[in-house]
Amino acid sequence: MAPVGRRGGGRPTLEEVAARAGVGRGTVSRVINGSPRVSERTRSLVQQAVADLGYVPDRAARALAGHRADTVALVVPEAETRLFAEPYFSGILRGVSAGLADHDMQLLLTLIRTSKERRRFADYLAAHRVDGVLLVSVHGDDPLPDLLGRMAIPTVLNGRRTAGETVPYVDSDNTGGAQSALEHLIGRGRRQVATITGPPDMYVAHCRLDGYRQAVRAAGHPEDDALVARGDFTEEGGRRALRELLARRPALDAVFCASDVMAAGARRELRTAGRRIPDDVALVGFDDSAIARHMDPPLTSVRQPIEEMGRAMAGLLMELITGGGEGGEPQGGGPEGSEGRDVAGAAGAAGPAGAAGSAGPVGPAGQAAPGGRHLVLPTELVRRESS
């Protein structure tokens, strides 16, 4: 049976939709492609005509005409074991998917672990098969951000490589979050507070270590490098680091871990050593993932609104792909005349983490950092029974 109000069979055309709605072909195309340059009345007429005729856009033809692939790549330069073991990555994925839902874009999830896989991905990009890239968990020596820049592909980082990152990014107040964790522990009377850091080639790890050290100094406690152990954001890394800390400082009475996953490993090692939580050793993590809520005892943790951050990344990338929408460049109010903007106003987001590089100050929570299209979002300490 032919769709309502249409003679004959076959697939309805864009021209037929335009005729039924009483508008031009270009107006129908703008409505279908989500352009804001159409009045609500006209949009309703076109949408009703589309529904009446059963019109389905030809995705391939639409992409070809607009020189678009209608695809965004979410790139994770980590092994599958980390991708599926850490709630952080699934939260980012959910947020990105939600952020792209209204843009009719396909999402391509890509793991890059070797130089060969990086070259293969570069060839894929050169064939114009994606419109933009979201890059998660960037390490300081990763050449991919610079490669994407040379290829002029719109890119948004999850975190940053250095304090002076020039690529658009969404980050969280990692330094402030770590400070709040230490202030909480010191305020509870803990005197020998240790920390398990992230990998040294990731800027997020430097920021959280810097927050730890700032809080220790502010409290008038002596800085003790023996209370600092290197981790790798894995459970086994947290367990190994806690073992090292106990060997160096058996009397430690609190541990701040730079991720909930590492805190889970530290908890296992503390129990193996016969230390009670929080009676003997208080424990705090970072992320406020499901791991924190389900741990025994429940883990005090610094919350990052991870899904909202993924949504913000997707929104920012779409602005880059479309040229900022109707108004061109997005407006914003960062410090010292920066051109960044608050995520909440544009992407309905808040929250997040990680990238790479050397230590440096993190911008104020919730403010845009200098350089434009750089978003720094607030963190919050969630107190539970582990501390």
MIMIFI-729975 format. One record per residue (C-alpha): residue number from 1; residue in one letter; x, y, z. Coordinates in steps of 0.1 Angstrom, whole numbers, plus 2048, in hexadecimal, padded with zeros to 3 digits. Example, Ala and Ser with C-alpha at 12.3 -4.5 7.8 and 13.67 -1.06 7.14 Angstrom:
2
 num residuo east north  up
   1       a  87B   7D3 84E
   2       s  889   7F5 847
//
This chain:
387
 num residuo east north  up
   1       m  800   800 800
   2       a  80E   823 7F7
   3       p  813   83C 814
   4       v  7F5   852 81D
   5       g  7EF   86F 805
   6       r  807   862 7EA
   7       r  7FF   854 7C8
   8       g  811   836 7BA
   9       g  82C   821 7C9
  10       g  852   824 7CD
  11       r  867   837 7E5
  12       p  85A   85B 7ED
  13       t  872   876 7E2
  14       l  87F   896 7F2
  15       e  86B   8AA 7D8
  16       e  84B   899 7E1
  17       v  850   8A1 806
  18       a  857   8C6 7FC
  19       a  837   8C7 7E7
  20       r  822   8B8 803
  21       a  830   8D0 81D
  22       g  82D   8EE 805
  23       v  852   8F7 809
  24       g  871   8F5 7F4
  25       r  888   8D7 7F0
  26       g  8A4   8E9 802
  27       t  88D   8F0 821
  28       v  885   8CB 823
  29       s  8AA   8C2 822
  30       r  8B1   8DB 83E
  31       v  896   8CC 854
  32       i  8A2   8A8 84E
  33       n  8C6   8B2 855
  34       g  8BC   8C4 876
  35       s  8C4   8E7 86B
  36       p  8B9   902 885
  37       r  8B2   91A 868
  38       v  88E   90E 864
  39       s  86F   91C 877
  40       e  85D   904 88E
  41       r  83D   907 878
  42       t  850   8FD 858
  43       r  862   8E1 86B
  44       s  841   8D3 876
  45       l  833   8D4 853
  46       v  851   8C2 844
  47       q  851   8A8 860
  48       q  82C   8A1 85B
  49       a  832   89D 835
  50       v  84E   885 83C
  51       a  838   871 853
  52       d  81A   871 83A
  53       l  82F   866 81D
  54       g  846   84E 830
  55       y  865   85F 823
  56       v  886   850 82E
  57       p  8A6   865 827
  58       d  8C1   855 812
  59       r  8DD   857 82A
  60       a  8F9   84F 811
  61       a  8EC   86A 7F8
  62       r  8E8   883 814
  63       a  90B   87D 821
  64       l  91A   880 7FE
  65       a  908   8A0 7F7
  66       g  914   8AF 818
  67       h  937   8A0 816
  68       r  92F   88F 837
  69       a  933   86B 842
  70       d  919   870 85E
  71       t  931   85C 875
  72       v  945   865 894
  73       a  962   850 8A1
  74       l  966   84A 8C6
  75       v  98B   840 8CA
  76       v  999   82F 8E9
  77       p  9BF   828 8E8
  78       e  9BC   80C 902
  79       a  9BA   7E7 903
  80       e  998   7D5 903
  81       t  99E   7CA 927
  82       r  99E   7EE 933
  83       l  981   7F8 91D
  84       f  969   7DE 92A
  85       a  977   7DC 94E
  86       e  974   801 957
  87       p  951   811 95B
  88       y  960   833 951
  89       f  962   829 92C
  90       s  93E   81B 92B
  91       g  932   83B 93B
  92       i  943   850 920
  93       l  935   83A 905
  94       r  911   83E 913
  95       g  915   864 915
  96       v  923   867 8F2
  97       s  907   851 8E4
  98       a  8ED   866 8F5
  99       g  8FE   886 8E8
 100       l  8FE   87A 8C4
 101       a  8DA   86C 8C6
 102       d  8CA   88C 8B8
 103       h  8E4   891 89D
 104       d  8DD   872 887
 105       m  902   868 88A
 106       q  910   845 88B
 107       l  92A   83E 8A6
 108       l  949   82A 89E
 109       l  95C   81B 8BC
 110       t  981   816 8B5
 111       l  99C   808 8CA
 112       i  9C0   812 8C1
 113       r  9DB   7FF 8D3
 114       t  9F8   7FD 8BA
 115       s  A09   813 8A0
 116       k  9FB   7FC 885
 117       e  9D8   802 891
 118       r  9DE   827 892
 119       r  9EA   827 86E
 120       r  9CC   813 863
 121       f  9B5   82C 875
 122       a  9C7   849 864
 123       d  9C0   839 842
 124       y  99C   836 84C
 125       l  99A   85A 855
 126       a  9AC   864 834
 127       a  98F   853 821
 128       h  977   86C 832
 129       r  963   851 843
 130       v  95E   865 863
 131       d  954   889 86A
 132       g  965   88C 88B
 133       v  977   87A 8A7
 134       l  972   877 8CD
 135       l  993   86C 8DD
 136       v  991   85C 900
 137       s  9AE   854 918
 138       v  9CA   867 905
 139       h  9ED   860 90F
 140       g  A08   87B 90D
 141       d  A1C   86A 8F1
 142       d  9FD   862 8DC
 143       p  A03   871 8B9
 144       l  9DE   86D 8AF
 145       p  9D2   890 8BB
 146       d  9ED   8A1 8A6
 147       l  9E6   88A 888
 148       l  9C1   893 88A
 149       g  9CB   8B8 88B
 150       r  9E0   8B5 86C
 151       m  9C3   8A4 85A
 152       a  9AB   8C0 865
 153       i  993   8A7 874
 154       p  97C   8B5 890
 155       t  988   8A6 8B1
 156       v  97E   8A8 8D5
 157       l  994   899 8F1
 158       n  988   889 911
 159       g  9A0   89B 927
 160       r  9C0   8AA 91B
 161       r  9E5   8A3 915
 162       t  9F4   8C1 926
 163       a  9E9   8E1 938
 164       g  9EC   8F4 917
 165       e  9D7   8DC 902
 166       t  9CC   8EC 8E1
 167       v  9B5   8D0 8D5
 168       p  991   8D5 8E1
 169       y  98A   8C0 900
 170       v  972   8B9 91C
 171       d  983   8B4 93E
 172       s  97B   8B4 963
 173       d  98A   8C6 980
 174       n  9A2   8A9 989
 175       t  9B8   8BE 99F
 176       g  99B   8CC 9B3
 177       g  98C   8AA 9B6
 178       a  9AB   89B 9C5
 179       q  9AF   8B8 9DD
 180       s  98B   8B3 9EA
 181       a  994   88E 9F0
 182       l  9B3   896 A04
 183       e  9A2   8B2 A18
 184       h  987   899 A21
 185       l  9A0   87F A2D
 186       i  9B6   898 A40
 187       g  997   8A7 A4F
 188       r  98E   884 A5C
 189       g  9AF   884 A6F
 190       r  9C3   86E A58
 191       r  9E9   877 A5B
 192       q  9FB   860 A42
 193       v  9E6   863 A22
 194       a  9F4   851 A04
 195       t  9EA   853 9E0
 196       i  9EA   83B 9C2
 197       t  9EE   84F 9A2
 198       g  9E6   848 97E
 199       p  9FF   842 962
 200       p  A1A   85D 960
 201       d  A14   863 93B
 202       m  9F0   86F 941
 203       y  9E9   893 94B
 204       v  9CB   889 95F
 205       a  9E2   875 976
 206       h  9F9   893 97B
 207       c  9DB   8A9 983
 208       r  9CE   892 99E
 209       l  9F0   88E 9AD
 210       d  9F4   8B4 9AD
 211       g  9D3   8B7 9C0
 212       y  9DF   89E 9D9
 213       r  9FF   8B1 9DF
 214       q  9EE   8D3 9E1
 215       a  9D7   8C6 9FC
 216       v  9F3   8B6 A10
 217       r  A07   8D7 A10
 218       a  9E8   8EB A18
 219       a  9E2   8D6 A37
 220       g  A06   8DB A43
 221       h  A0F   8B6 A3F
 222       p  A32   8AD A33
 223       e  A34   8A0 A0F
 224       d  A40   87C A0F
 225       d  A48   86D 9ED
 226       a  A46   84A 9FD
 227       l  A21   850 A01
 228       v  A1D   853 9DB
 229       a  A1B   833 9C5
 230       r  A16   831 9A0
 231       g  9F8   81F 992
 232       d  9E9   819 96F
 233       f  9C3   81D 974
 234       t  9BF   7F7 976
 235       e  9B4   7E2 994
 236       e  9D4   7CE 994
 237       g  9E8   7EE 992
 238       g  9D6   7FB 9B1
 239       r  9DD   7DC 9C4
 240       r  A02   7DC 9BB
 241       a  A06   801 9C4
 242       l  9F5   7FB 9E6
 243       r  A0D   7DF 9ED
 244       e  A2A   7F6 9E6
 245       l  A1B   811 9FD
 246       l  A17   7F9 A1A
 247       a  A3B   7ED A16
 248       r  A47   811 A18
 249       r  A2F   820 A31
 250       p  A1E   805 A46
 251       a  A0E   81F A5C
 252       l  9FB   830 A40
 253       d  9D7   837 A4A
 254       a  9C6   843 A2A
 255       v  9CA   83E A04
 256       f  9BD   854 9E8
 257       c  9BB   841 9C7
 258       a  9BA   853 9A6
 259       s  99E   83C 99A
 260       d  983   825 9A9
 261       v  991   808 996
 262       m  9B3   80C 9A7
 263       a  9A1   811 9C9
 264       a  990   7EF 9C4
 265       g  9B3   7DF 9C0
 266       a  9C0   7F2 9DE
 267       r  9A2   7E6 9F3
 268       r  9AB   7C2 9EB
 269       e  9CF   7C7 9F5
 270       l  9C5   7D8 A15
 271       r  9AF   7BB A1F
 272       t  9CB   7A2 A16
 273       a  9E1   7B6 A2E
 274       g  9C7   7B5 A49
 275       r  9BF   7DA A48
 276       r  99B   7E4 A4F
 277       i  98A   7FF A3B
 278       p  985   81A A47
 279       d  990   811 A6B
 280       d  9B4   80C A63
 281       v  9B7   81C A40
 282       a  99E   834 A30
 283       l  99A   830 A0A
 284       v  98E   849 9F0
 285       g  98B   845 9CA
 286       f  984   85A 9AC
 287       d  968   857 992
 288       d  94B   84D 9A8
 289       s  944   82F 991
 290       a  92D   811 999
 291       i  94C   801 9A8
 292       a  94C   81C 9C4
 293       r  928   817 9CC
 294       h  92A   7F1 9CD
 295       m  94B   7ED 9E0
 296       d  94B   7E0 A04
 297       p  94B   7F8 A15
 298       p  93E   811 9FB
 299       l  95A   827 9EF
 300       t  95D   84C 9F4
 301       s  965   859 9D2
 302       v  969   879 9BD
 303       r  94C   87A 9A5
 304       q  94F   883 981
 305       p  92E   884 96D
 306       i  93D   86D 953
 307       e  91E   868 93C
 308       e  918   88E 93C
 309       m  93C   893 931
 310       g  938   87B 914
 311       r  918   88E 90A
 312       a  92C   8AF 90C
 313       m  947   8A1 8F6
 314       a  92E   896 8DC
 315       g  91D   8B8 8DC
 316       l  93E   8CB 8D9
 317       l  949   8B4 8BC
 318       m  928   8BA 8AA
 319       e  92E   8E0 8AD
 320       l  951   8DB 89D
 321       i  943   8C6 881
 322       t  926   8DE 879
 323       g  939   8FE 87E
 324       g  928   907 89F
 325       g  905   905 892
 326       e  8F0   924 888
 327       g  906   93C 89B
 328       g  928   930 88F
 329       e  942   92F 8AB
 330       p  933   926 8CD
 331       q  935   941 8E7
 332       g  941   93D 90A
 333       g  94F   94D 92A
 334       g  971   93E 934
 335       p  98B   951 949
 336       e  9A0   96D 93A
 337       g  98B   970 91A
 338       s  98D   94C 90F
 339       e  976   940 8F4
 340       g  96B   920 905
 341       r  948   91B 913
 342       d  935   90A 92E
 343       v  92A   8E7 925
 344       a  909   8EA 937
 345       g  8FD   905 91F
 346       a  906   8F2 8FF
 347       a  906   8CD 905
 348       g  8F2   8C8 924
 349       a  910   8B9 936
 350       a  928   8BA 952
 351       g  943   8A3 95D
 352       p  964   88D 954
 353       a  989   883 950
 354       g  9A9   87A 942
 355       a  9C3   881 928
 356       a  9E8   885 92A
 357       g  A08   898 92D
 358       s  A1C   8AB 947
 359       a  A0F   8BB 967
 360       g  9FE   8DD 967
 361       p  9E1   8F0 976
 362       v  9BD   8E6 96E
 363       g  9A5   902 967
 364       p  98A   90B 980
 365       a  96E   8F2 981
 366       g  951   8FA 969
 367       q  964   914 956
 368       a  973   914 933
 369       a  999   913 930
 370       p  9AC   92B 91A
 371       g  9AF   920 8F5
 372       g  98A   91D 8EC
 373       r  973   8FF 8EC
 374       h  984   8F1 90C
 375       l  96C   8E6 927
 376       v  976   8E0 94C
 377       l  95A   8D1 961
 378       p  955   8CE 986
 379       t  95A   8AF 99C
 380       e  94A   8A7 9BD
 381       l  955   891 9DB
 382       v  93B   876 9E4
 383       r  941   86A A08
 384       r  93B   846 A11
 385       e  944   82D A2B
 386       s  968   826 A1F
 387       s  975   846 A2E
//
